[in-house]
Amino acid sequence: MNKDLILREKLALQRTILANQSTLLSFLRTSMYFLIAGLSLRNLLKVENSLVIEVALFIAAFAIFVIGIANFLKHKKSIINNRKHIGEYHLEYNKL
């Protein structure tokens, strides 16, 4: 086995984990934007049906939050399942 191949695979896996975490933070940031928009709508605009718009923004914020968490967990499970494919290279390398 080539040590460079093992290192490259482990680094690629780490980049994938970091990208998954970054995507989760992006979902959280977006849901926070919708939440803040819902909270500040009544104070900034004098709209007749502002309560309906606020509730819609709160629901959108919650939906984005739930989708982000579900996406993170789905990809995390996939990453863990794929980690076992590169995890046993060191055992084969030590036998040589």
Secondary structure, DSSP 8 states (H G I E B T S, - for coil): --HHHHHHHHHHHHHHHHHHHHHHHHHHHHHHHHHHHHHHHHHH---TTHHHHHHHHHHHHHHHHHHHHHHHHHHHHHHHHHHHHHTTHHHHHHH-
